[in-house]
């Protein structure tokens, strides 16, 4: 089974075509993704991770790197309403 990090990396590299990156690559601060790509990535995360993102989730630190996204999504999955 493919890990969440690998799944996100594949989406970034092969769907958003941002080129080869590492899991700790600075996505926003490094200029790898722009605001439109963040929206596309957010939709991908919602669809594949079974989470709902709200405006407060759209923080730079949550999308800083693949590692940060995995940590954010894992934490989001643990929240029970």
Secondary structure, 3 states (H helix, E strand, C coil): CCCHHHHHHHHHHHHCCCCCCCCCCCCCCCCCCCHHHHHHHHHHHHHHHCCCCCHHHCCHHHHCCHHHHHHHHHHHHHCCC
